[in-house]
């Protein structure tokens, strides 16, 4: 059974944000929610800007209510949304963000799942066709979605709330393992940049046998082949993780011509260029290559760091992925806001604390134990996400409510 479709406006009102002047910000007690305050499907008002509502008269229609769904209308994150909780109630909404307000609580609970899936994806494909599409309130209001009865909407929202809660708790547990490891490191070694415990400090160049950036194959992207040797770019290097989802390949002949940047097992990789004003900044992300020798290569936006045999690679990598080191990298990089770069000279001078090897080994053992547990948790999260996706598909095809009626 498939539900009949209709416009979102049948069950919700769509309201565009107000065009605040930036010169108004910084005074008064009233807060304004912007695109940057929408995070992880929630509205986070901690960094919301202030303005004086008594001085600048803004209509009440732009005031956020509890359970309002706020959605980005433009920019790199167009389509991301967050549900307003009590923290955001009474705050004002800025331009480039829209409110989707269900006609009732059941509508709102249902809509947040509708706009998180294929219906929003389909709308974005039709929204201008640009690299960064723009949505309008009219686009949202006219978006075609399944519209079951209120009882069916309530049933769907209740089931998906439970499945979503499982996914969220899995994510929180994984995040706790990261916090545990960070606390352990700081307790054992302190801030790796400020070095309050007074450890000996080495330059990265002194710990390495090779520091080199990658290169571009002759012909550039035309040299890529369907299968072959993985060619890692900055989008493949994340914090302590090499992601091959978007990897490209070189043939054996091209790879051999680029032997100077052929990777060895346990080589450290760090991104050379990128922006620093985003949550997942592409500059200075570090990871370790876990593959076999000479089975991958890197492009010019990635550095490889080959450490000496006696150096504990995992310890150096952990230092380079700390919050303190991220801030250090941002302090020494060069260039404008939209394009920063780590020069090789800066990289060679990176300070690395050198506690006794015995202490480093102790930390490494604990790191491996925590990472092993994290792998198990990640698999559980993957299963939970798959379950949620399957339930969502069943929900909008009418299967969930059908089963409920049969029961």
C-alpha positions in Angstrom: 0.0 0.0 0.0 1.4 3.4 -1.0 0.2 6.5 0.6 -1.3 9.3 -1.5 1.1 12.2 -2.1 0.4 15.8 -1.7 2.2 19.1 -1.1 4.0 19.7 2.2 1.8 22.8 2.6 -1.1 20.4 3.3 0.3 19.6 6.7 2.7 22.4 7.4 3.4 26.1 7.1 6.7 27.2 5.6 8.2 30.5 6.8 11.3 32.2 5.5 13.8 33.8 7.9 14.2 37.6 8.3 16.9 39.6 6.5 18.7 40.9 9.6 21.4 43.5 9.0 24.8 42.4 10.3 25.3 45.8 11.8 22.4 44.9 14.3 24.3 42.0 15.8 26.3 42.3 19.0 23.8 44.2 21.2 20.6 43.4 23.1 19.3 40.3 24.8 17.5 38.7 21.9 19.2 35.9 19.9 19.2 35.1 16.1 19.6 31.6 14.8 21.6 31.2 11.6 22.6 28.3 9.3 25.7 27.6 11.4 23.5 27.0 14.4 21.9 23.9 12.8 24.0 20.9 13.8 23.3 17.1 13.9 19.6 17.6 13.2 19.2 19.9 16.2 19.2 23.7 16.7 22.2 24.6 18.9 21.9 28.2 20.1 25.1 28.4 22.1 26.8 30.6 19.5 23.7 32.4 18.3 24.3 36.2 17.8 22.5 38.9 19.7 20.4 41.9 18.6 18.0 44.3 20.3 14.4 43.5 19.5 13.1 46.6 21.2 15.2 48.8 18.9 14.8 46.8 15.7 11.2 45.9 15.2 11.0 42.3 13.8 7.6 40.6 13.3 6.6 37.8 15.6 6.3 35.4 12.7 10.1 35.0 12.7 10.1 33.8 16.3 11.0 30.1 16.7 8.6 27.8 18.5 9.3 24.4 20.0 9.4 21.5 17.5 9.8 23.9 14.6 12.0 22.3 11.8 14.7 24.7 10.6 16.2 24.0 7.2 19.0 25.7 5.3 17.9 27.2 2.0 21.3 27.9 0.4 25.0 27.4 0.7 27.2 24.3 0.9 24.8 22.7 3.4 21.5 23.4 1.7 18.9 21.0 2.9 20.4 20.3 6.3 17.8 20.7 9.1 17.4 20.8 12.8 14.5 20.5 15.2 14.1 23.3 17.7 13.9 22.3 21.3 13.2 24.5 24.4 16.6 26.1 24.2 15.7 27.9 20.9 12.2 28.9 21.7 11.7 32.6 21.5 14.7 33.2 19.3 14.5 34.8 15.9 15.3 33.2 12.5 17.8 34.7 10.1 17.5 34.8 6.3 18.6 31.8 4.2 16.9 29.5 6.8 13.2 28.5 6.7 10.8 27.2 9.4 8.7 24.2 8.6 5.9 24.3 11.2 3.5 21.3 11.3 -0.1 22.2 11.6 0.0 20.0 14.8 2.5 18.1 16.9 1.9 14.9 15.0 2.6 16.6 11.6 5.9 18.0 13.0 7.0 14.6 14.4 6.3 13.0 11.0 7.7 15.7 8.8 11.2 15.6 10.3 11.6 12.0 8.9 10.0 12.9 5.5 12.5 15.6 4.8 15.5 13.6 5.9 15.3 11.1 3.0 14.6 10.7 -0.7 11.9 13.3 -1.0 14.3 16.1 0.0 17.0 14.6 -2.2 14.6 14.7 -5.1 13.8 18.3 -4.4 17.4 19.3 -4.3 18.1 17.7 -7.7 15.4 20.0 -9.1 16.5 23.1 -7.2 18.4 25.1 -9.9 20.8 22.3 -10.9 23.8 24.3 -9.6 26.8 23.0 -7.6 25.2 24.6 -4.6 21.4 24.6 -5.2 19.1 27.1 -3.6 15.8 26.3 -2.2 12.8 28.7 -1.8 10.0 28.5 0.6 7.8 27.9 -2.4 9.9 24.8 -3.3 9.5 23.5 0.2 5.7 24.2 0.4 5.1 22.4 -3.0 7.4 19.4 -2.2 5.4 16.2 -2.9 5.4 13.9 0.1 3.3 10.9 1.3 0.5 12.1 3.5 -1.0 9.3 5.6 -3.7 9.8 8.2 -2.8 11.4 11.5 -2.9 8.1 13.2 -0.6 6.6 10.6 1.7 9.6 10.9 1.9 9.1 14.7 2.6 5.4 14.3 5.4 6.1 11.8 7.0 8.8 13.9 6.8 6.7 17.1 8.6 3.7 15.4 11.2 5.9 13.7 11.8 7.8 16.9 12.7 4.6 18.7 15.0 3.4 15.8 16.6 6.9 15.6 17.2 6.8 19.4 19.2 3.6 19.1 21.4 5.1 16.3 21.9 8.2 18.4 22.9 6.3 21.5 25.4 4.2 19.4 27.0 7.5 18.1 27.2 8.9 21.7 28.9 5.8 22.9 31.5 6.0 20.1 32.1 9.6 21.0 32.6 8.7 24.6 35.5 6.3 23.5 37.2 9.3 21.9 36.7 11.4 25.0 38.1 8.6 27.1 41.2 8.3 25.0 41.8 12.1 25.0 41.4 12.2 28.8 43.9 9.3 29.1 46.4 11.0 26.8 46.2 14.4 28.6 46.5 12.7 32.0 49.7 10.8 30.9 51.3 13.5 28.7 49.5 16.8 29.1 48.9 19.3 26.3 51.3 18.1 23.4 51.9 21.7 22.2 52.2 23.7 25.5 54.1 20.7 27.0 53.4 21.5 30.7 55.2 18.3 31.8 58.4 19.5 30.2 59.0 16.5 27.9 61.9 16.5 25.5 60.7 17.9 22.1 61.8 16.7 18.7 61.2 18.3 15.3 59.2 16.1 13.0 62.0 16.2 10.5 64.4 14.7 13.0 62.0 11.8 13.5 61.6 11.1 9.8 63.5 9.5 7.0 61.2 11.2 4.4 58.8 14.1 4.3 57.3 14.8 0.8 54.2 16.0 -0.9 52.6 14.0 -3.6 52.4 14.8 -7.3 50.0 15.0 -10.2 50.3 12.3 -12.9 50.9 13.4 -16.5 47.6 14.2 -18.0 46.0 15.0 -14.6 42.6 13.4 -14.1 42.8 11.9 -17.6 45.3 9.5 -16.1 42.7 8.0 -13.8 41.6 4.4 -14.6 38.6 2.4 -13.5 40.7 0.0 -11.4 44.3 -0.1 -10.4 46.5 1.6 -7.8 44.6 3.8 -5.3 45.5 7.5 -5.7 44.8 9.2 -2.5 43.7 12.9 -2.5 42.8 15.2 0.4 39.2 14.0 0.4 40.5 10.5 1.2 42.5 11.6 4.3 40.4 12.3 7.4 41.2 12.4 11.1 42.9 9.1 11.9 41.1 7.5 8.9 41.8 6.8 5.2 38.5 6.9 3.4 38.4 5.0 0.1 34.7 5.8 -0.8 35.7 8.4 -3.3 39.1 7.1 -4.3 40.5 7.2 -7.9 43.0 4.8 -9.5 46.2 4.9 -11.5 47.5 2.1 -13.8 50.7 0.3 -12.9 52.8 2.2 -15.4 51.8 5.6 -14.1 52.3 4.5 -10.5 55.8 3.3 -11.3 56.7 6.7 -12.8 55.6 8.2 -9.5 57.7 5.9 -7.3 58.9 8.8 -5.1 55.4 9.2 -3.7 54.6 5.5 -3.5 53.3 4.7 0.0 54.8 2.3 2.5 53.0 0.6 5.4 52.5 2.9 8.4 53.4 6.1 6.4 51.6 9.1 8.0 49.5 11.3 5.7 48.5 14.9 6.3 46.5 17.2 4.1 48.4 20.1 2.8 45.8 22.6 1.7 42.2 23.6 2.5 39.9 25.8 4.5 40.1 26.2 8.3 36.7 27.8 9.0 34.6 24.7 8.7 33.8 22.0 11.2 35.5 19.3 9.1 38.4 21.5 8.0 40.3 19.9 5.2 43.6 21.4 6.3 45.9 19.4 8.5 43.9 16.2 8.7 46.2 13.3 9.6 45.9 9.5 9.1 48.1 6.4 8.8 48.3 4.3 5.6 47.6 0.7 6.7 48.1 -1.0 3.3 51.1 -3.0 2.0 54.2 -1.3 0.7 53.9 0.4 -2.8 50.1 -0.3 -3.1 49.0 3.3 -3.2 50.1 6.8 -4.2 49.2 10.4 -3.2 48.5 13.6 -5.0 50.0 17.1 -4.4 47.5 18.1 -1.7 48.8 15.4 0.6 52.1 15.0 2.5 53.6 11.7 3.4 55.7 11.4 6.5 57.9 8.3 6.8 59.2 7.9 10.4 62.3 6.3 11.5 62.0 2.6 12.6 62.5 3.3 16.3 59.7 5.9 16.4 56.2 4.8 17.5 54.1 5.9 14.5 50.7 5.6 16.4 51.9 8.0 19.1 53.0 10.7 16.7 49.8 10.3 14.7 47.7 10.7 17.9 49.6 13.9 18.7 48.9 15.3 15.3 45.1 14.6 15.6 44.6 16.3 18.9 42.6 19.5 19.3 45.7 21.3 20.5 47.6 20.3 17.5 44.8 21.3 15.1 45.0 24.8 16.7 48.8 24.8 16.3 48.6 23.9 12.6 46.1 26.8 12.1 48.5 29.2 13.7 51.4 28.3 11.4 49.7 27.8 8.0 49.7 30.5 5.4 47.2 31.9 2.9 43.7 33.3 2.9 40.6 32.0 4.7 39.4 30.0 1.7 42.8 28.5 0.9 45.3 27.8 3.6 48.5 25.7 3.2 51.0 24.0 5.3 54.5 24.6 3.9 57.0 21.8 3.9 59.2 23.9 6.1 56.5 24.3 8.7 55.8 20.6 8.6 59.5 19.7 9.2 59.5 22.0 12.2 56.4 20.5 13.8 57.2 19.9 17.5 56.6 16.4 18.8 56.9 15.7 22.5 59.1 12.7 23.3 58.2 11.1 26.6 60.0 7.8 27.6 59.3 5.0 25.1 57.9 2.9 27.9 55.1 5.4 28.6 54.4 5.7 24.9 54.1 1.9 24.7 51.7 1.9 27.6 49.5 4.5 25.9 49.7 2.5 22.6 48.4 -0.6 24.4 45.4 1.3 25.8 44.8 3.0 22.5 44.6 -0.4 20.7 42.2 -1.8 23.3 39.9 1.3 23.0 40.1 1.2 19.2 39.2 -2.5 19.2 36.1 -1.7 21.2 35.3 1.3 18.9 35.3 -1.1 15.9 32.7 -3.2 17.6 30.6 -0.2 18.4 30.9 1.1 14.8 29.6 -2.2 13.5 26.7 -2.0 15.9 26.0 1.6 14.6 26.1 0.4 11.0 23.5 -2.3 11.8 21.4 0.2 13.6 21.6 2.6 10.6 20.7 -0.2 8.3 17.7 -1.0 10.4 16.6 2.6 10.5 16.9 2.9 6.7 14.8 -0.3 6.2 12.1 0.9 8.6 12.0 4.3 6.9 11.5 2.7 3.5 8.7 0.5 4.9 7.2 3.5 6.6 6.7 5.6 3.5 5.5 2.6 1.5 2.8 2.0 4.0 4.2 -1.3 5.2 4.8 -0.2 8.9 1.2 0.9 9.5 -0.1 -2.1 7.5 1.7 -4.4 9.9 0.5 -2.4 12.9 -3.1 -2.8 11.7 -2.7 -6.5 11.1 -1.3 -6.9 14.6 
